[in-house]
Amino acid sequence: MSEALSTRRLVTRLLILVVVMFAFGFALVPIYDVMCKAFGINGKTSGAYAGTQTVDEQRQVRVQFIATNAADMVWEFHPEANDLLVHPGAVNEMKFIAQNPTDKPMTAQAIPSVVPSEAAAYFHKTACFCFTQQVLQPGERIEMVVRFIVDRDLPKDVHHLTLGYTLFDITARHPPVASNGG
């Protein structure tokens, strides 16, 4: 009887451990987001911006643009220009070009980051292709726009920002809806 009780306790402990590990897995994303915000890591941009600012005509900041594909992404993907000189407070725009070279419809999602990471809180997107999933038909090419404002409160010692996008193939999780031709 004591062996059966011992086995039952072991199984109970293992089940509790599995439940705790499962719950911890779900908690990782919010914990990660809180840590990134608290410590200013990962270069996450501050998101959509609805405020207004006056333009600082006396200052210029160089914004560099980088486009990369995740390992399984085959699209052609690049910015229209490598960089842009901007005045803090001004609305700016950059186009990114994407083309699906395959013979199948594909769905993609762009994930942004800003370097240096402490400057990410001062980079505000007013419109961005990264807010939505992009569906391209075979051979289709599109221009995707990001509109942004570099905040006037950007620390004075920051003269250069890099906005990078990584494009992920999410077709398996979000299959494109077939076009009905009309």
N, CA, C and O of each residue as an XYZ file, in Angstrom:
728
protein
N       0.821     -1.193      0.000
C       0.000      0.000      0.000
C       0.858      1.247      0.000
O       0.512      2.218     -0.674
N       1.954      1.261      0.722
C       2.789      2.450      0.777
C       3.464      2.707     -0.565
O       3.727      3.854     -0.926
N       3.746      1.629     -1.306
C       4.327      1.816     -2.643
C       3.314      2.469     -3.578
O       3.683      3.338     -4.367
N       2.055      2.071     -3.507
C       1.005      2.674     -4.320
C       0.803      4.139     -3.935
O       0.596      4.985     -4.805
N       0.860      4.441     -2.648
C       0.727      5.814     -2.169
C       1.903      6.658     -2.642
O       1.727      7.807     -3.048
N       3.077      6.096     -2.588
C       4.280      6.791     -3.052
C       4.196      7.086     -4.547
O       4.552      8.182     -4.980
N       3.734      6.127     -5.334
C       3.572      6.309     -6.777
C       2.522      7.374     -7.070
O       2.707      8.213     -7.952
N       1.430      7.336     -6.333
C       0.357      8.314     -6.514
C       0.866      9.727     -6.217
O       0.542     10.661     -6.950
N       1.652      9.896     -5.159
C       2.223     11.200     -4.820
C       3.159     11.683     -5.923
O       3.132     12.854     -6.299
N       3.984     10.777     -6.437
C       4.907     11.129     -7.522
C       4.141     11.580     -8.760
O       4.485     12.594     -9.367
N       3.116     10.840     -9.133
C       2.313     11.204    -10.310
C       1.623     12.546    -10.087
O       1.566     13.372    -10.999
N       1.100     12.771     -8.882
C       0.447     14.045     -8.566
C       1.436     15.194     -8.682
O       1.120     16.231     -9.266
N       2.618     15.018     -8.133
C       3.646     16.063     -8.220
C       4.051     16.331     -9.660
O       4.221     17.486    -10.051
N       4.206     15.295    -10.440
C       4.570     15.463    -11.855
C       3.461     16.177    -12.632
O       3.745     17.021    -13.482
N       2.212     15.845    -12.345
C       1.096     16.526    -13.012
C       1.052     18.005    -12.633
O       0.815     18.860    -13.486
N       1.279     18.301    -11.369
C       1.317     19.701    -10.925
C       2.456     20.435    -11.634
O       2.292     21.572    -12.076
N       3.596     19.782    -11.736
C       4.729     20.377    -12.436
C       4.395     20.664    -13.903
O       4.752     21.725    -14.415
N       3.729     19.751    -14.576
C       3.331     19.948    -15.973
C       2.374     21.130    -16.092
O       2.520     21.950    -16.999
N       1.404     21.231    -15.198
C       0.447     22.346    -15.229
C       1.171     23.676    -15.003
O       0.901     24.657    -15.696
N       2.089     23.706    -14.032
C       2.841     24.928    -13.756
C       3.688     25.317    -14.973
O       3.739     26.490    -15.340
N       4.345     24.350    -15.591
C       5.162     24.641    -16.778
C       4.294     25.157    -17.925
O       4.688     26.086    -18.630
N       3.129     24.569    -18.113
C       2.201     24.998    -19.161
C       1.753     26.444    -18.912
O       1.739     27.257    -19.835
N       1.392     26.757    -17.679
C       0.968     28.121    -17.329
C       2.114     29.110    -17.511
O       1.902     30.222    -17.994
N       3.316     28.716    -17.132
C       4.482     29.588    -17.295
C       4.728     29.890    -18.777
O       5.100     31.010    -19.129
N       4.522     28.900    -19.639
C       4.669     29.114    -21.079
C       3.733     30.201    -21.588
O       4.137     31.025    -22.409
N       2.500     30.217    -21.118
C       1.553     31.257    -21.509
C       1.928     32.615    -20.923
O       1.666     33.651    -21.534
N       2.530     32.611    -19.759
C       2.891     33.870    -19.101
C       4.153     34.492    -19.682
O       4.419     35.665    -19.423
N       4.931     33.760    -20.449
C       6.195     34.276    -20.963
C       6.033     35.522    -21.837
O       6.815     36.463    -21.705
N       5.045     35.549    -22.716
C       4.874     36.697    -23.615
C       4.594     37.980    -22.837
O       5.289     38.972    -23.057
N       3.604     38.006    -21.935
C       3.402     39.242    -21.176
C       4.598     39.602    -20.298
O       4.916     40.782    -20.144
N       5.257     38.610    -19.726
C       6.445     38.886    -18.910
C       7.529     39.503    -19.784
O       8.176     40.471    -19.383
N       7.729     38.952    -20.967
C       8.728     39.474    -21.901
C       8.416     40.925    -22.268
O       9.309     41.772    -22.260
N       7.152     41.215    -22.590
C       6.760     42.581    -22.944
C       7.009     43.556    -21.796
O       7.488     44.667    -22.019
N       6.689     43.148    -20.584
C       6.914     44.007    -19.418
C       8.408     44.253    -19.229
O       8.820     45.383    -18.969
N       9.210     43.220    -19.357
C      10.655     43.362    -19.193
C      11.242     44.271    -20.272
O      12.091     45.112    -19.975
N      10.798     44.112    -21.525
C      11.287     44.963    -22.614
C      10.948     46.423    -22.347
O      11.772     47.312    -22.563
N       9.731     46.659    -21.877
C       9.319     48.030    -21.592
C      10.090     48.601    -20.406
O      10.520     49.754    -20.437
N      10.260     47.805    -19.379
C      10.935     48.281    -18.169
C      12.414     48.577    -18.412
O      12.950     49.552    -17.887
N      13.066     47.738    -19.204
C      14.502     47.890    -19.401
C      14.863     48.509    -20.746
O      16.043     48.713    -21.029
N      13.864     48.813    -21.585
C      14.130     49.441    -22.871
C      14.908     48.556    -23.823
O      15.725     49.043    -24.605
N      14.656     47.258    -23.761
C      15.369     46.342    -24.647
C      14.483     45.894    -25.801
O      13.270     46.101    -25.781
N      15.087     45.288    -26.790
C      14.442     44.696    -27.960
C      14.046     45.717    -29.004
O      13.568     45.321    -30.067
N      14.215     46.990    -28.770
C      13.958     47.990    -29.791
C      12.546     48.024    -30.322
O      12.335     48.389    -31.479
N      11.572     47.655    -29.513
C      10.186     47.717    -29.972
C       9.781     49.169    -30.132
O      10.045     49.998    -29.262
N       9.138     49.470    -31.248
C       8.694     50.836    -31.455
C       7.506     51.115    -30.552
O       6.859     50.197    -30.048
N       7.233     52.388    -30.359
C       6.170     52.749    -29.432
C       4.783     52.617    -30.049
O       3.790     52.884    -29.373
N       4.690     52.218    -31.300
C       3.398     51.956    -31.914
C       2.818     53.181    -32.592
O       3.501     54.183    -32.804
N       1.538     53.076    -32.928
C       0.852     54.153    -33.636
C       0.867     55.423    -32.799
O       0.809     55.373    -31.570
N       0.945     56.551    -33.474
C       1.070     57.842    -32.801
C      -0.037     58.757    -33.285
O      -0.214     58.938    -34.490
N      -0.778     59.331    -32.361
C      -1.902     60.184    -32.735
C      -1.667     61.642    -32.360
O      -2.480     62.501    -32.703
N      -0.575     61.940    -31.664
C      -0.302     63.301    -31.212
C       0.196     64.209    -32.325
O       0.454     63.765    -33.443
N       0.326     65.486    -31.998
C       0.883     66.447    -32.941
C       2.078     67.111    -32.279
O       2.127     67.258    -31.057
N       3.036     67.509    -33.097
C       4.239     68.160    -32.606
C       4.641     69.263    -33.567
O       4.294     69.238    -34.748
N       5.371     70.221    -33.045
C       5.986     71.193    -33.933
C       7.300     70.589    -34.421
O       7.906     69.759    -33.744
N       7.721     71.011    -35.585
C       8.919     70.467    -36.198
C      10.143     71.228    -35.703
O      10.136     72.457    -35.638
N      11.186     70.491    -35.358
C      12.463     71.076    -34.957
C      13.331     71.207    -36.205
O      14.053     70.280    -36.572
N      13.253     72.366    -36.851
C      13.992     72.606    -38.093
C      15.495     72.725    -37.864
O      16.268     72.663    -38.820
N      15.919     72.895    -36.622
C      17.340     73.085    -36.307
C      18.096     71.761    -36.168
O      19.325     71.744    -36.113
N      17.365     70.675    -36.114
C      18.003     69.381    -35.857
C      17.645     68.381    -36.940
O      16.521     68.369    -37.442
N      18.614     67.538    -37.298
C      18.362     66.452    -38.238
C      18.824     65.140    -37.629
O      19.834     65.076    -36.927
N      18.062     64.101    -37.914
C      18.388     62.758    -37.468
C      18.374     61.860    -38.696
O      17.458     61.927    -39.516
N      19.390     61.023    -38.817
C      19.447     60.080    -39.926
C      18.707     58.805    -39.531
O      19.015     58.193    -38.509
N      17.727     58.408    -40.351
C      16.995     57.165    -40.127
C      17.405     56.201    -41.237
O      17.191     56.472    -42.418
N      17.990     55.087    -40.849
C      18.413     54.057    -41.794
C      17.334     52.981    -41.836
O      16.703     52.693    -40.819
N      17.120     52.385    -43.013
C      16.091     51.362    -43.184
C      16.728     50.052    -43.609
O      17.560     50.012    -44.515
N      16.325     48.989    -42.944
C      16.843     47.659    -43.247
C      15.659     46.705    -43.396
O      14.724     46.734    -42.595
N      15.706     45.867    -44.415
C      14.672     44.864    -44.636
C      15.343     43.504    -44.758
O      16.246     43.316    -45.572
N      14.892     42.558    -43.941
C      15.433     41.203    -44.001
C      14.284     40.204    -44.036
O      13.172     40.488    -43.590
N      14.578     39.054    -44.565
C      13.607     37.965    -44.601
C      13.959     36.938    -43.546
O      15.131     36.633    -43.329
N      12.941     36.406    -42.891
C      13.155     35.276    -41.994
C      13.624     34.095    -42.840
O      13.514     34.119    -44.066
N      14.140     33.074    -42.186
C      14.771     31.950    -42.878
C      13.893     31.301    -43.948
O      14.403     30.893    -44.991
N      12.588     31.198    -43.709
C      11.721     30.503    -44.670
C      10.991     31.439    -45.637
O      10.150     30.982    -46.412
N      11.293     32.722    -45.607
C      10.605     33.691    -46.463
C      11.365     33.873    -47.777
O      12.574     34.103    -47.774
N      10.648     33.767    -48.899
C      11.288     33.845    -50.223
C      10.974     35.139    -50.971
O      11.469     35.345    -52.079
N      10.167     36.003    -50.385
C       9.817     37.239    -51.079
C      11.033     38.123    -51.266
O      11.982     38.078    -50.483
N      10.989     38.926    -52.316
C      11.939     40.015    -52.459
C      11.385     41.142    -51.580
O      10.191     41.439    -51.622
N      12.255     41.762    -50.790
C      11.786     42.742    -49.815
C      12.897     43.745    -49.557
O      13.991     43.371    -49.132
N      12.621     45.021    -49.812
C      13.640     46.053    -49.596
C      13.004     47.435    -49.490
O      11.899     47.654    -49.986
N      13.711     48.378    -48.834
C      13.199     49.756    -48.757
C      13.485     50.490    -50.064
O      14.383     50.116    -50.818
N      12.713     51.530    -50.316
C      12.911     52.348    -51.513
C      14.257     53.088    -51.455
O      14.884     53.324    -52.487
N      14.686     53.447    -50.258
C      15.983     54.106    -50.053
C      16.610     53.539    -48.793
O      15.915     53.016    -47.922
N      17.930     53.645    -48.701
C      18.638     53.104    -47.532
C      18.498     53.968    -46.297
O      18.519     53.453    -45.179
N      18.355     55.290    -46.480
C      18.227     56.176    -45.326
C      17.532     57.466    -45.711
O      17.265     57.740    -46.880
N      17.250     58.252    -44.674
C      16.519     59.500    -44.828
C      16.960     60.434    -43.705
O      17.068     60.014    -42.553
N      17.214     61.704    -44.038
C      17.473     62.710    -43.007
C      16.138     63.345    -42.650
O      15.419     63.821    -43.528
N      15.804     63.353    -41.363
C      14.501     63.854    -40.933
C      14.679     64.895    -39.841
O      15.677     64.902    -39.121
N      13.688     65.776    -39.734
C      13.623     66.747    -38.645
C      12.686     66.179    -37.581
O      11.568     65.781    -37.909
N      13.108     66.131    -36.319
C      12.207     65.663    -35.265
C      10.905     66.474    -35.259
O      10.908     67.699    -35.377
N       9.808     65.752    -35.118
C       8.489     66.374    -35.127
C       7.820     66.346    -36.486
O       6.605     66.528    -36.571
N       8.578     66.124    -37.558
C       8.008     66.105    -38.908
C       7.478     64.711    -39.247
O       8.014     63.701    -38.793
N       6.415     64.678    -40.053
C       5.888     63.413    -40.549
C       6.726     63.005    -41.753
O       6.951     63.806    -42.660
N       7.186     61.765    -41.759
C       8.031     61.240    -42.823
C       7.421     59.970    -43.378
O       6.561     59.353    -42.749
N       7.873     59.585    -44.558
C       7.330     58.395    -45.201
C       8.443     57.642    -45.911
O       9.334     58.243    -46.511
N       8.380     56.318    -45.834
C       9.283     55.463    -46.590
C       8.462     54.315    -47.151
O       7.579     53.776    -46.485
N       8.773     53.949    -48.396
C       8.103     52.814    -49.029
C       9.024     51.605    -48.993
O      10.235     51.709    -49.190
N       8.419     50.468    -48.739
C       9.108     49.187    -48.829
C       8.447     48.406    -49.956
O       7.222     48.398    -50.084
N       9.254     47.760    -50.758
C       8.753     47.003    -51.898
C       8.844     45.523    -51.573
O       9.859     45.046    -51.064
N       7.773     44.802    -51.872
C       7.742     43.353    -51.674
C       7.198     42.699    -52.927
O       6.299     43.227    -53.581
N       7.753     41.549    -53.251
C       7.266     40.793    -54.406
C       7.280     39.309    -54.065
O       8.236     38.789    -53.492
N       6.191     38.648    -54.436
C       6.064     37.208    -54.243
C       6.520     36.514    -55.528
O       5.780     36.522    -56.511
N       7.708     35.918    -55.552
C       8.209     35.298    -56.773
C       7.699     33.873    -56.996
O       8.048     33.242    -57.994
N       6.880     33.364    -56.080
C       6.423     31.977    -56.180
C       5.192     31.864    -57.072
O       4.669     32.864    -57.562
N       4.744     30.643    -57.270
C       3.530     30.399    -58.052
C       2.321     30.144    -57.152
O       1.309     29.601    -57.595
N       2.440     30.550    -55.856
C       1.355     30.348    -54.899
C       1.092     31.637    -54.138
O       2.014     32.419    -53.908
N      -0.165     31.870    -53.743
C      -0.442     33.016    -52.861
C       0.247     32.796    -51.518
O       0.338     31.671    -51.028
N       0.729     33.886    -50.934
C       1.416     33.801    -49.648
C       0.961     34.932    -48.738
O       0.563     35.999    -49.206
N       1.025     34.688    -47.434
C       0.713     35.687    -46.423
C       1.980     35.955    -45.622
O       2.696     35.029    -45.241
N       2.249     37.247    -45.370
C       3.454     37.634    -44.630
C       3.098     38.625    -43.533
O       2.069     39.299    -43.582
N       3.979     38.693    -42.544
C       3.858     39.671    -41.473
C       5.236     40.257    -41.232
O       6.214     39.522    -41.094
N       5.316     41.586    -41.181
C       6.578     42.276    -40.912
C       6.637     42.643    -39.433
O       5.668     43.148    -38.867
N       7.783     42.382    -38.820
C       8.004     42.708    -37.421
C       9.092     43.778    -37.359
O      10.210     43.551    -37.822
N       8.769     44.957    -36.783
C       9.743     46.051    -36.742
C      10.617     46.034    -35.499
O      10.277     45.426    -34.484
N      11.743     46.711    -35.600
C      12.568     46.998    -34.434
C      13.336     48.280    -34.708
O      13.596     48.628    -35.860
N      13.695     48.976    -33.642
C      14.439     50.227    -33.743
C      15.714     50.110    -32.925
O      15.704     49.609    -31.800
N      16.808     50.577    -33.503
C      18.103     50.609    -32.822
C      18.602     52.043    -32.895
O      18.506     52.649    -33.962
N      19.125     52.617    -31.827
C      19.340     52.017    -30.511
C      18.013     51.830    -29.776
O      17.071     52.601    -29.958
N      17.960     50.813    -28.961
C      16.694     50.454    -28.313
C      16.148     51.555    -27.410
O      14.933     51.677    -27.256
N      17.031     52.365    -26.808
C      16.530     53.440    -25.944
C      15.818     54.529    -26.745
O      15.085     55.335    -26.171
N      16.022     54.562    -28.060
C      15.366     55.549    -28.916
C      14.018     55.063    -29.433
O      13.260     55.844    -30.007
N      13.711     53.780    -29.238
C      12.465     53.217    -29.769
C      11.231     53.941    -29.239
O      10.243     54.075    -29.961
N      11.269     54.402    -28.013
C      10.119     55.103    -27.429
C       9.873     56.449    -28.097
O       8.803     57.032    -27.921
N      10.837     56.956    -28.860
C      10.722     58.259    -29.525
C      10.427     58.108    -31.012
O      10.399     59.095    -31.746
N      10.212     56.897    -31.446
C       9.907     56.626    -32.855
C       8.445     56.227    -32.950
O       8.055     55.170    -32.456
N       7.626     57.073    -33.587
C       6.178     56.862    -33.627
C       5.730     56.601    -35.062
O       5.991     57.405    -35.957
N       5.057     55.475    -35.273
C       4.501     55.156    -36.589
C       3.054     55.646    -36.650
O       2.248     55.309    -35.783
N       2.725     56.434    -37.662
C       1.346     56.882    -37.839
C       0.599     55.973    -38.805
O      -0.631     55.923    -38.788
N       1.330     55.260    -39.638
C       0.768     54.252    -40.545
C       1.893     53.275    -40.850
O       3.044     53.674    -41.029
N       1.551     51.989    -40.907
C       2.609     51.011    -41.160
C       2.027     49.725    -41.716
O       0.996     49.239    -41.251
N       2.699     49.185    -42.712
C       2.308     47.891    -43.270
C       2.480     46.772    -42.241
O       1.913     45.690    -42.394
N       3.258     47.034    -41.202
C       3.472     46.021    -40.165
C       2.246     45.852    -39.266
O       2.170     44.886    -38.506
N       1.276     46.786    -39.344
C       0.072     46.677    -38.532
C      -0.866     45.584    -39.045
O      -1.744     45.127    -38.313
N      -0.684     45.164    -40.302
C      -1.569     44.162    -40.907
C      -0.752     43.090    -41.621
O       0.422     43.286    -41.935
N      -1.389     41.975    -41.866
C      -0.755     40.914    -42.646
C      -0.853     41.276    -44.127
O      -1.833     41.870    -44.577
N       0.178     40.908    -44.865
C       0.224     41.202    -46.291
C       0.004     39.910    -47.077
O       0.679     38.907    -46.846
N      -0.949     39.951    -48.007
C      -1.214     38.796    -48.859
C      -0.836     39.174    -50.279
O      -1.321     40.168    -50.820
N       0.038     38.371    -50.880
C       0.431     38.603    -52.269
C       0.128     37.363    -53.092
O       0.402     36.234    -52.683
N      -0.443     37.606    -54.258
C      -0.710     36.539    -55.205
C       0.594     36.188    -55.935
O       1.570     36.930    -55.828
N       0.626     35.082    -56.666
C       1.847     34.697    -57.381
C       2.350     35.826    -58.289
O       1.598     36.351    -59.110
N       3.616     36.192    -58.136
C       4.232     37.224    -58.963
C       3.839     38.652    -58.603
O       4.383     39.593    -59.182
N       2.919     38.842    -57.675
C       2.446     40.192    -57.336
C       3.530     40.991    -56.620
O       4.297     40.454    -55.821
N       3.574     42.287    -56.926
C       4.530     43.222    -56.328
C       3.734     44.377    -55.734
O       2.805     44.881    -56.365
N       4.094     44.803    -54.518
C       3.400     45.929    -53.891
C       4.404     46.883    -53.255
O       5.534     46.517    -52.931
N       3.946     48.114    -53.093
C       4.678     49.109    -52.323
C       3.938     49.280    -51.002
O       2.735     49.543    -50.980
N       4.660     49.129    -49.921
C       4.070     49.212    -48.589
C       4.666     50.422    -47.886
O       5.879     50.629    -47.919
N       3.818     51.217    -47.255
C       4.243     52.500    -46.695
C       4.333     52.440    -45.175
O       3.502     51.831    -44.501
N       5.375     53.097    -44.659
C       5.451     53.383    -43.240
C       5.568     54.905    -43.115
O       6.454     55.517    -43.711
N       4.665     55.508    -42.332
C       4.733     56.941    -42.013
C       5.121     57.047    -40.554
O       4.590     56.330    -39.706
N       6.046     57.942    -40.266
C       6.570     57.988    -38.908
C       6.986     59.396    -38.519
O       7.196     60.266    -39.364
N       7.096     59.590    -37.215
C       7.576     60.836    -36.627
C       8.656     60.465    -35.623
O       8.451     59.611    -34.761
N       9.803     61.111    -35.742
C      10.820     61.006    -34.703
C      10.502     62.121    -33.713
O      10.497     63.299    -34.071
N      10.244     61.745    -32.491
C       9.803     62.680    -31.457
C      10.848     63.760    -31.185
O      12.051     63.497    -31.180
N      10.365     64.972    -30.960
C      11.257     66.096    -30.622
C      12.017     65.838    -29.317
O      13.080     66.418    -29.094
N      11.484     64.983    -28.470
C      12.122     64.691    -27.193
C      13.210     63.624    -27.291
O      13.760     63.206    -26.272
N      13.526     63.181    -28.511
C      14.621     62.229    -28.700
C      15.875     62.804    -28.055
O      16.215     63.961    -28.304
N      16.575     62.019    -27.227
C      17.775     62.546    -26.581
C      18.724     63.194    -27.592
O      18.916     62.686    -28.697
N      19.306     64.313    -27.195
C      20.160     65.116    -28.097
C      21.391     64.363    -28.578
O      21.943     64.691    -29.629
N      21.831     63.357    -27.821
C      23.018     62.612    -28.248
C      22.716     61.522    -29.275
O      23.636     60.855    -29.751
N      21.443     61.330    -29.623
C      21.076     60.344    -30.650
C      20.933     61.070    -31.981
O      20.073     61.936    -32.140
N      21.780     60.709    -32.929
C      21.785     61.347    -34.246
C      21.440     60.372    -35.361
O      21.289     60.769    -36.517
N      21.317     59.095    -35.013
C      21.113     58.055    -36.017
C      20.216     56.967    -35.440
O      20.473     56.458    -34.349
N      19.165     56.612    -36.171
C      18.271     55.516    -35.801
C      18.252     54.509    -36.946
O      18.450     54.878    -38.103
N      18.021     53.268    -36.633
C      17.832     52.255    -37.665
C      16.479     51.606    -37.440
O      16.198     51.077    -36.365
N      15.636     51.655    -38.479
C      14.345     50.970    -38.462
C      14.505     49.717    -39.306
O      14.726     49.787    -40.515
N      14.392     48.579    -38.655
C      14.527     47.312    -39.362
C      13.228     46.544    -39.350
O      12.476     46.580    -38.376
N      12.971     45.849    -40.443
C      11.813     44.970    -40.533
C      12.297     43.577    -40.899
O      13.151     43.416    -41.771
N      11.753     42.581    -40.236
C      11.968     41.195    -40.629
C      10.630     40.670    -41.119
O       9.617     40.778    -40.427
N      10.633     40.101    -42.322
C       9.412     39.615    -42.959
C       9.306     38.106    -42.743
O      10.216     37.348    -43.080
N       8.175     37.689    -42.175
C       7.947     36.281    -41.873
C       6.855     35.707    -42.771
O       5.856     36.372    -43.046
N       7.048     34.480    -43.221
C       6.029     33.746    -43.976
C       5.079     33.120    -42.965
O       5.467     32.238    -42.198
N       3.823     33.584    -42.968
C       2.828     33.035    -42.038
C       1.696     32.351    -42.796
O       0.591     32.199    -42.274
N       1.978     31.941    -44.027
C       0.970     31.315    -44.879
C       0.361     30.087    -44.225
O      -0.851     29.886    -44.305
N       1.169     29.266    -43.584
C       0.650     28.032    -42.977
C      -0.362     28.318    -41.872
O      -1.321     27.566    -41.697
N      -0.151     29.408    -41.123
C      -1.056     29.759    -40.022
C      -2.221     30.621    -40.487
O      -3.297     30.584    -39.891
N      -2.014     31.399    -41.550
C      -3.045     32.311    -42.061
C      -3.106     32.195    -43.573
O      -2.590     33.063    -44.276
N      -3.732     31.128    -44.093
C      -3.779     30.945    -45.541
C      -4.501     32.114    -46.219
O      -5.499     32.616    -45.702
N      -3.989     32.545    -47.386
C      -4.653     33.636    -48.115
C      -6.040     33.206    -48.580
O      -6.263     32.044    -48.920
N      -6.963     34.156    -48.591
C      -8.314     33.891    -49.088
C      -8.267     33.941    -50.603
O      -7.709     34.878    -51.173
N      -8.840     32.954    -51.258
C      -8.819     32.896    -52.723
C      -9.636     34.036    -53.289
O     -10.723     34.341    -52.799
N      -9.104     34.665    -54.326
C      -9.808     35.756    -54.997
C     -10.881     35.183    -55.898
O     -10.665     34.174    -56.569
N     -12.065     35.841    -55.915
C     -13.146     35.355    -56.771
C     -13.191     36.069    -58.102
O     -14.114     35.862    -58.891
N     -12.185     36.922    -58.362
C     -12.084     37.586    -59.655
C     -13.014     38.754    -59.809
O     -13.078     39.298    -60.912
N     -13.743     39.193    -58.805
C     -14.623     40.323    -59.003
C     -14.872     40.989    -57.752
O     -15.601     41.979    -57.714
